[in-house]
Amino acid sequence: MSLPPLPRLEPAKFRWYPSPDGPSSVRRLAVGTEAWVGLREPNSRGQYDNYLNTSLRVHVPGISLETIALQISNALVNIRFQHPEVGCSVTWATDQDPPFIVYNSPSSDEVALNWGRGLVSSIATDKTGLEVAAELSEARQEKPEPLPPVKVYVVAQVPETGTPLENGARVDVLCAFNHIHWDSISSRIFVGDLLRGVGQQFNAGDQNLANSPFHHPWGKEIANLNEPVLDACKTNVDALGEDYDKARDDFITELLRSARGFWHQRLRPSHRQAFRYEVPNTDSLHRNNPWCISNTSYNVKAFVSDGIVDNYIPGDVFGSSNEQIYTVESCNFHLTTCSSDVLVRMDSFKGQTSLSVCFNNGRLDENLAKAFLDAIVDFMMAFAT
């Protein structure tokens, strides 16, 4: 298949400019990974959506899922002012074009809070957050539509969302990310900031605080938008020759071919199976015995650094008076893939290293996927002796 026209890699083409959407709106053209994961049809169906499910233990009795959802909404507003990318949206000129990333500044604190509340849902269910993520993935296939940069689901096994939670109750905070806007590290940084922002809404003697006054000078946060990547990296585009153009075109052609095969075959999306292993000593194993397939010594610690969750997400969440509000028990990853991709993910948190596999169960048999993960574990543990 032929490639759509690709814009020349010039930094000026990918900068923030005033948007036709209004006087308080700016936009820029997606570049690099943003462009190919942002193709309209696969992105609307959830291709490469990723989820982080953070499990909490509650240490403040009497709060409910609804209370936590309101606190998350408040925290989102504060995060948006500092990092307005969380409030972006995308538009497409055509299905084949890379998207424009658009930011519209809210006109008031009230508008911003309504935006935050629209992104957070509380769910009373007997399912875990990861099981809810699998359901969301399937729903995205049945009713495709663009996902905001993030949506948050507060999940617990309670009769109603307003039911008071007991001390020690488990609550899953599930964040669904549109991969156009996030990578593995930035999504984890966001979750860490979100949890800390929720904790700071508690203070001694007012444990059910759910509303915070905002006094943000909206419009000025536009200056906080991330610098476009080509400017940030100071890329010398004049040094890129024909070899770069050929490699880029070959890569995008393969991506489009894979995506087209999926839509015609109507395969089901992936879901993160319960194939998860706890390997307590793996972190020290990697530091002391890097994997060696050849005689080359690899810096495995750097290679897996985005999976060291402790670097980004706190183990405990404290209130403004330093009282413990939540214990963070785990933070697990789920990816939607609609192609033949198989993703093996290794994460470490609080000394426990877990392995998981994400795959398209229309392309790969579940028993084979489990056997594949078993083989990886056997290979890794062979180095522990």
C-alpha positions as CSV (number, residue, x, y, z in Angstrom):
1,M,0.0,0.0,0.0
2,S,1.2,3.5,-0.7
3,L,2.1,5.9,2.2
4,P,0.1,9.0,2.9
5,P,2.1,12.3,2.3
6,L,4.6,12.7,5.2
7,P,5.5,16.2,6.3
8,R,9.1,17.1,6.1
9,L,10.8,16.8,9.5
10,E,11.2,20.6,10.2
11,P,10.9,21.7,13.8
12,A,8.8,24.7,12.9
13,K,6.0,22.4,11.5
14,F,5.5,20.7,14.9
15,R,5.4,23.7,17.3
16,W,2.5,25.1,19.2
17,Y,0.5,27.6,17.2
18,P,-2.9,29.4,17.8
19,S,-5.7,27.0,17.0
20,P,-8.8,27.9,15.0
21,D,-10.9,26.5,17.9
22,G,-10.8,29.8,19.8
23,P,-8.6,32.6,21.3
24,S,-7.6,30.4,24.3
25,S,-6.6,27.4,22.2
26,V,-3.4,26.2,20.7
27,R,-2.4,23.2,18.7
28,R,0.6,21.4,17.2
29,L,1.0,18.6,14.7
30,A,1.9,15.1,16.2
31,V,5.4,13.9,15.5
32,G,7.3,10.6,15.8
33,T,5.5,8.0,17.9
34,E,2.6,10.4,18.5
35,A,1.9,10.3,14.7
36,W,1.8,6.5,14.1
37,V,0.0,5.6,17.3
38,G,-2.4,8.4,16.6
39,L,-3.8,7.1,13.3
40,R,-7.5,7.8,13.6
41,E,-9.1,4.4,13.2
42,P,-6.8,2.2,15.3
43,N,-6.4,4.9,18.0
44,S,-10.2,5.2,18.2
45,R,-10.5,1.5,18.7
46,G,-7.9,1.5,21.5
47,Q,-4.8,0.3,19.8
48,Y,-1.9,0.7,22.4
49,D,-4.2,2.1,25.1
50,N,-2.4,1.4,28.3
51,Y,-3.7,1.1,31.8
52,L,-2.1,1.4,35.2
53,N,-4.0,-0.3,38.0
54,T,-2.8,1.0,41.5
55,S,-4.2,-1.0,44.4
56,L,-4.6,0.9,47.7
57,R,-5.4,0.0,51.3
58,V,-7.5,2.6,53.0
59,H,-6.4,3.9,56.5
60,V,-9.1,6.5,56.9
61,P,-12.4,4.8,57.8
62,G,-15.7,6.3,56.5
63,I,-14.7,7.6,53.1
64,S,-16.4,6.2,50.0
65,L,-15.6,5.7,46.4
66,E,-17.5,8.8,45.6
67,T,-15.4,10.8,48.1
68,I,-12.2,9.5,46.5
69,A,-13.5,10.3,43.0
70,L,-14.1,13.9,44.0
71,Q,-10.6,14.2,45.5
72,I,-9.1,12.8,42.3
73,S,-11.1,15.3,40.3
74,N,-9.6,18.1,42.5
75,A,-6.1,16.7,42.1
76,L,-6.6,16.6,38.3
77,V,-7.4,20.3,38.2
78,N,-4.2,21.2,40.0
79,I,-2.1,18.8,37.8
80,R,-3.7,20.4,34.7
81,F,-2.5,23.8,35.6
82,Q,1.1,22.6,36.0
83,H,1.0,20.0,33.2
84,P,-1.7,21.1,30.8
85,E,-1.0,18.2,28.4
86,V,-3.5,16.2,30.6
87,G,-6.2,18.5,29.3
88,C,-5.4,18.1,25.6
89,S,-7.5,16.5,22.8
90,V,-6.8,15.4,19.3
91,T,-8.3,16.2,15.9
92,W,-7.7,14.7,12.5
93,A,-7.8,16.3,9.0
94,T,-8.3,12.8,7.4
95,D,-8.0,9.2,8.6
96,Q,-4.6,8.9,7.1
97,D,-3.1,12.1,8.5
98,P,-1.3,12.4,11.9
99,P,-3.4,14.1,14.5
100,F,-3.2,17.6,15.7
101,I,-2.8,17.8,19.5
102,V,-5.1,20.6,20.8
103,Y,-5.2,22.5,24.1
104,N,-8.2,24.6,25.1
105,S,-7.7,26.6,28.3
106,P,-10.7,26.5,30.6
107,S,-12.4,29.9,31.3
108,S,-12.7,29.4,35.0
109,D,-12.0,27.2,38.0
110,E,-15.6,25.9,37.8
111,V,-15.2,24.9,34.1
112,A,-11.9,23.2,35.0
113,L,-13.5,21.3,37.9
114,N,-16.3,20.1,35.7
115,W,-13.7,18.8,33.2
116,G,-12.0,16.9,36.0
117,R,-15.2,15.4,37.3
118,G,-16.0,14.2,33.8
119,L,-12.8,12.2,33.7
120,V,-13.4,10.2,36.9
121,S,-15.8,7.4,37.5
122,S,-16.5,5.3,40.7
123,I,-17.4,1.7,40.2
124,A,-18.9,-0.6,42.8
125,T,-18.2,-4.2,41.5
126,D,-16.9,-7.6,42.4
127,K,-14.2,-7.2,39.8
128,T,-10.7,-5.9,40.2
129,G,-9.3,-2.9,38.4
130,L,-7.5,-5.0,35.8
131,E,-10.7,-6.9,35.1
132,V,-12.4,-3.6,34.5
133,A,-9.6,-2.6,32.2
134,A,-10.3,-5.7,30.1
135,E,-14.0,-4.8,29.9
136,L,-13.1,-1.3,28.8
137,S,-10.8,-2.6,26.1
138,E,-13.6,-4.7,24.6
139,A,-16.1,-1.8,24.9
140,R,-13.7,0.4,22.9
141,Q,-13.8,-2.2,20.0
142,E,-17.6,-2.2,20.0
143,K,-18.0,1.6,20.1
144,P,-14.8,3.3,18.8
145,E,-14.2,6.9,19.8
146,P,-11.2,9.0,20.7
147,L,-10.0,8.6,24.3
148,P,-9.0,11.7,26.3
149,P,-5.3,11.7,27.5
150,V,-6.5,9.9,30.7
151,K,-9.6,8.6,32.4
152,V,-9.7,7.4,36.0
153,Y,-11.8,4.7,37.5
154,V,-12.1,4.1,41.2
155,V,-13.0,0.5,41.8
156,A,-13.9,-1.5,44.9
157,Q,-15.9,-4.5,46.1
158,V,-18.7,-2.6,47.9
159,P,-22.5,-2.6,47.5
160,E,-22.8,1.1,46.3
161,T,-20.3,3.8,45.4
162,G,-21.5,5.8,48.4
163,T,-20.9,2.9,50.9
164,P,-18.4,3.9,53.6
165,L,-15.1,2.0,53.3
166,E,-13.8,0.1,56.3
167,N,-10.2,0.6,57.5
168,G,-8.0,-1.7,55.5
169,A,-10.4,-1.9,52.5
170,R,-8.9,-2.3,49.1
171,V,-9.5,0.3,46.4
172,D,-8.1,0.1,42.8
173,V,-7.4,3.3,41.0
174,L,-7.4,2.4,37.3
175,C,-5.9,5.0,34.9
176,A,-6.6,4.5,31.2
177,F,-4.1,6.4,29.0
178,N,-4.2,7.3,25.4
179,H,-0.7,6.4,24.1
180,I,-0.6,9.5,21.9
181,H,0.0,11.6,25.0
182,W,2.0,9.2,27.3
183,D,4.9,6.8,27.5
184,S,5.7,4.4,30.3
185,I,7.6,6.9,32.5
186,S,5.3,9.9,32.1
187,S,2.2,7.8,32.9
188,R,3.8,6.6,36.1
189,I,4.9,10.1,37.1
190,F,1.3,11.2,36.6
191,V,-0.1,8.5,38.8
192,G,2.4,9.4,41.5
193,D,1.5,13.1,41.3
194,L,-2.2,12.2,41.4
195,L,-1.9,10.1,44.5
196,R,0.1,12.7,46.3
197,G,-2.4,15.4,45.2
198,V,-5.3,13.3,46.7
199,G,-3.5,12.8,50.0
200,Q,-2.9,16.5,50.4
201,Q,-6.6,17.1,50.5
202,F,-6.7,15.3,53.8
203,N,-5.8,17.2,57.0
204,A,-6.0,16.4,60.7
205,G,-9.6,16.6,61.9
206,D,-11.1,16.8,58.4
207,Q,-10.6,13.4,56.9
208,N,-13.6,13.6,54.5
209,L,-12.4,16.8,52.8
210,A,-13.5,16.5,49.1
211,N,-13.6,20.1,47.8
212,S,-10.7,22.4,47.5
213,P,-10.9,26.1,46.5
214,F,-9.0,26.8,43.3
215,H,-7.5,30.1,42.3
216,H,-5.6,29.3,39.1
217,P,-5.1,32.1,36.6
218,W,-6.3,30.0,33.6
219,G,-4.8,31.0,30.3
220,K,-1.3,31.3,31.8
221,E,-0.9,27.6,32.0
222,I,-0.5,27.5,28.3
223,A,3.1,28.5,28.9
224,N,3.5,25.2,30.8
225,L,2.9,23.1,27.8
226,N,5.7,20.7,26.9
227,E,8.3,22.0,24.5
228,P,7.9,20.3,21.1
229,V,10.3,17.3,21.0
230,L,12.4,18.4,18.0
231,D,13.1,21.7,19.8
232,A,13.8,20.0,23.1
233,C,16.2,17.5,21.5
234,K,17.8,20.2,19.4
235,T,17.6,17.8,16.4
236,N,19.8,18.7,13.5
237,V,17.3,17.8,10.8
238,D,19.7,18.9,8.1
239,A,22.0,16.0,9.0
240,L,19.3,13.5,8.3
241,G,19.7,12.0,4.8
242,E,18.1,9.5,2.5
243,D,18.9,6.6,4.8
244,Y,16.6,8.2,7.4
245,D,13.8,8.7,4.9
246,K,13.9,5.1,3.7
247,A,14.0,3.6,7.2
248,R,11.1,5.8,8.3
249,D,9.0,4.9,5.2
250,D,9.7,1.2,5.7
251,F,8.7,1.3,9.3
252,I,5.4,3.2,8.7
253,T,4.5,0.9,5.8
254,E,4.8,-2.1,8.0
255,L,2.7,-0.5,10.7
256,L,0.0,0.3,8.3
257,R,0.0,-3.2,6.8
258,S,-0.3,-4.7,10.2
259,A,-3.2,-2.4,11.1
260,R,-5.1,-3.1,7.9
261,G,-4.8,-6.8,8.4
262,F,-6.5,-6.5,11.8
263,W,-9.4,-4.4,10.7
264,H,-10.3,-6.9,7.9
265,Q,-10.0,-10.0,10.1
266,R,-12.0,-8.5,13.1
267,L,-9.7,-10.0,15.7
268,R,-10.5,-9.5,19.3
269,P,-8.3,-7.0,21.3
270,S,-5.8,-8.3,23.8
271,H,-6.3,-8.5,27.5
272,R,-3.8,-8.9,30.2
273,Q,-4.0,-12.5,31.4
274,A,-3.6,-13.5,35.0
275,F,-0.2,-14.8,34.0
276,R,1.8,-12.9,36.6
277,Y,4.8,-14.1,38.6
278,E,6.4,-12.7,41.7
279,V,10.2,-12.9,41.6
280,P,11.5,-11.3,44.9
281,N,15.2,-11.6,44.0
282,T,15.1,-10.6,40.4
283,D,16.2,-7.0,40.9
284,S,19.4,-8.0,42.6
285,L,19.9,-10.7,40.0
286,H,19.8,-8.2,37.2
287,R,22.3,-5.9,38.9
288,N,24.8,-8.6,39.5
289,N,24.3,-10.9,36.5
290,P,23.3,-9.0,33.3
291,W,21.7,-11.2,30.6
292,C,24.4,-12.2,28.1
293,I,23.3,-13.8,24.9
294,S,26.7,-13.0,23.4
295,N,29.9,-11.8,25.0
296,T,28.5,-8.3,25.3
297,S,27.7,-7.0,28.8
298,Y,24.4,-5.2,28.9
299,N,23.3,-2.5,31.3
300,V,20.1,-4.2,32.3
301,K,19.5,-1.8,35.1
302,A,19.2,1.0,32.6
303,F,17.2,-1.1,30.2
304,V,14.4,-1.8,32.6
305,S,14.5,1.5,34.5
306,D,11.0,2.5,33.5
307,G,9.6,-0.6,35.2
308,I,11.1,0.3,38.6
309,V,7.8,1.7,39.8
310,D,9.2,3.0,43.2
311,N,11.0,5.7,41.2
312,Y,7.6,7.3,40.4
313,I,4.9,6.1,42.6
314,P,5.0,6.4,46.5
315,G,4.6,3.4,48.7
316,D,2.4,5.3,51.0
317,V,0.2,8.3,50.6
318,F,0.2,10.9,53.4
319,G,-2.2,13.8,54.3
320,S,-1.2,17.4,54.7
321,S,-0.5,16.8,58.4
322,N,1.7,13.8,57.5
323,E,-0.9,11.2,58.6
324,Q,-1.0,8.0,56.6
325,I,-4.0,7.9,54.2
326,Y,-3.3,5.0,51.9
327,T,-0.8,2.2,51.5
328,V,0.0,1.5,47.9
329,E,0.2,-2.2,47.5
330,S,0.9,-2.7,43.8
331,C,0.8,-0.9,40.4
332,N,0.2,-3.3,37.5
333,F,0.2,-2.7,33.8
334,H,-2.3,-3.6,31.0
335,L,-2.0,-2.9,27.3
336,T,-4.5,-3.2,24.5
337,T,-3.1,-4.5,21.2
338,C,-5.2,-5.2,18.1
339,S,-2.3,-6.6,16.0
340,S,0.1,-9.5,16.4
341,D,2.2,-7.7,19.0
342,V,3.2,-9.6,22.2
343,L,4.4,-7.4,25.0
344,V,6.3,-8.9,28.0
345,R,6.4,-6.4,30.8
346,M,8.6,-6.6,33.9
347,D,7.8,-4.2,36.8
348,S,9.4,-3.9,40.2
349,F,7.7,-2.4,43.3
350,K,8.6,-2.6,46.9
351,G,11.1,-5.4,46.3
352,Q,8.7,-7.6,44.3
353,T,9.3,-8.0,40.6
354,S,6.4,-9.2,38.4
355,L,6.2,-10.4,34.9
356,S,3.2,-10.2,32.7
357,V,2.3,-10.8,29.0
358,C,-0.1,-8.8,26.9
359,F,-1.3,-10.2,23.6
360,N,-4.1,-10.4,21.1
361,N,-6.0,-13.5,21.9
362,G,-7.3,-13.6,18.4
363,R,-3.8,-14.2,17.2
364,L,-2.2,-16.1,20.1
365,D,-3.6,-19.1,22.0
366,E,-3.8,-18.4,25.7
367,N,-2.2,-21.7,26.7
368,L,0.7,-20.9,24.4
369,A,1.0,-17.4,25.9
370,K,1.2,-18.9,29.4
371,A,3.8,-21.5,28.3
372,F,5.8,-18.6,26.7
373,L,5.8,-16.7,30.0
374,D,6.7,-19.9,32.0
375,A,9.7,-20.3,29.7
376,I,10.8,-16.7,30.3
377,V,10.6,-17.3,34.1
378,D,12.6,-20.5,33.8
379,F,15.3,-18.7,31.8
380,M,15.6,-15.9,34.3
381,M,15.6,-18.1,37.3
382,A,18.4,-20.2,35.8
383,F,20.7,-17.3,36.5
384,A,19.7,-17.1,40.1
385,T,21.7,-20.3,41.1
